[in-house]
Amino acid sequence: MGYTVAFVRGINVGGKRRLPMQALREVLTADGLAPVRTHLQSGNVVVPTPPDGDLALLETRLERVVAGAFALDVAVLCRSADELGEIAGRHPQLVTEPDLKNLHVVFLRAEPDPELVAQLDPDRSPPDQFAVIGREVYLHYPGGAARTKLSGAYFERVLDATATARNLNTVTRLQQMTGQD
């Protein structure tokens, strides 16, 4: 059985949109998605990959289940175990930054329009850096993520995309949880 990682966007951040992970595991298990595992309290969920491999349909299903059980309108973005392994290993700054907490990935629902990518400002938040590769934006925050202007909201707005961000430590741990390390 293969596994998929689902990133539930915008929950348990700043005391808003509370979604207890134990309750989420129980609801998803009752919906037939067992075994369900979570990591941290920020909406990182590992579920079995559907037999047809349709991750877009899985995203819709998870959004529907969360909305029905918790009255939360949230986006869910999914990546297969193989995709997550590729993402974790290809971070452009991985070779120069030993501290994975300074490396982040913004997951996008779809690959952005190149014309919109060209509108991103590389000098928006020095010394922070980013690179858009496929459906991901790879970020390097040498001074940490707290003060950056390269937020998930910025990328959502400029790229006209649904997005959610995780640090590379979390991405790597989730990839390990899929059994594909």
Secondary structure in CASP SS format (residue, H / E / C, confidence):
PFRMAT SS
TARGET T0000
AUTHOR 0000-0000-0000
METHOD secondary structure of the structure
MODEL  1
M C 1.00
G C 1.00
Y E 1.00
T E 1.00
V E 1.00
A E 1.00
F E 1.00
V E 1.00
R C 1.00
G C 1.00
I C 1.00
N C 1.00
V E 1.00
G C 1.00
G C 1.00
K E 1.00
R C 1.00
R C 1.00
L C 1.00
P C 1.00
M H 1.00
Q H 1.00
A H 1.00
L H 1.00
R H 1.00
E H 1.00
V H 1.00
L H 1.00
T H 1.00
A H 1.00
D C 1.00
G C 1.00
L C 1.00
A C 1.00
P C 1.00
V C 1.00
R E 1.00
T E 1.00
H E 1.00
L C 1.00
Q C 1.00
S C 1.00
G C 1.00
N E 1.00
V E 1.00
V E 1.00
V E 1.00
P E 1.00
T C 1.00
P C 1.00
P C 1.00
D C 1.00
G C 1.00
D C 1.00
L H 1.00
A H 1.00
L H 1.00
L H 1.00
E H 1.00
T H 1.00
R H 1.00
L H 1.00
E H 1.00
R H 1.00
V H 1.00
V H 1.00
A H 1.00
G H 1.00
A H 1.00
F H 1.00
A C 1.00
L C 1.00
D C 1.00
V C 1.00
A C 1.00
V E 1.00
L E 1.00
C E 1.00
R E 1.00
S E 1.00
A H 1.00
D H 1.00
E H 1.00
L H 1.00
G H 1.00
E H 1.00
I H 1.00
A H 1.00
G H 1.00
R C 1.00
H C 1.00
P C 1.00
Q C 1.00
L C 1.00
V C 1.00
T C 1.00
E C 1.00
P C 1.00
D C 1.00
L H 1.00
K H 1.00
N H 1.00
L E 1.00
H E 1.00
V E 1.00
V E 1.00
F E 1.00
L E 1.00
R C 1.00
A C 1.00
E C 1.00
P C 1.00
D C 1.00
P H 1.00
E H 1.00
L H 1.00
V H 1.00
A C 1.00
Q C 1.00
L C 1.00
D C 1.00
P C 1.00
D C 1.00
R C 1.00
S C 1.00
P C 1.00
P C 1.00
D C 1.00
Q E 1.00
F E 1.00
A E 1.00
V E 1.00
I E 1.00
G C 1.00
R C 1.00
E E 1.00
V E 1.00
Y E 1.00
L E 1.00
H E 1.00
Y C 1.00
P C 1.00
G C 1.00
G C 1.00
A C 1.00
A C 1.00
R C 1.00
T C 1.00
K C 1.00
L C 1.00
S C 1.00
G H 1.00
A H 1.00
Y H 1.00
F H 1.00
E H 1.00
R H 1.00
V H 1.00
L H 1.00
D C 1.00
A C 1.00
T C 1.00
A E 1.00
T E 1.00
A E 1.00
R E 1.00
N E 1.00
L H 1.00
N H 1.00
T H 1.00
V H 1.00
T H 1.00
R H 1.00
L H 1.00
Q H 1.00
Q H 1.00
M H 1.00
T C 1.00
G C 1.00
Q C 1.00
D C 1.00
END
